Amino acid sequence: MIRELALVAGAAYAALALLELAQRHIIPAEGALAAALLVAIALLHWASDGQRLKGREMAALWACIALFGLYALLRAGGIL
């Protein structure tokens, strides 16, 4: 049941990202990328092997942390 809920939640958030994209045409690449990433993360739970799932979840977690750190550095540097 958790797999199905994760997929539904990912699809719902992807739909919201696409709706936001449709309303604000300023960032089409970012909106499409966000929707694709949300669906990809939701599909992680369909891995058949528990060890592989844990590895993918950890990779996704560290990617989020790295992106947050990059955003903080760009923001502090005045680029964003």
Order of alpha helices (4+ residues) and beta strands (2+ residues): alpha-alpha-alpha
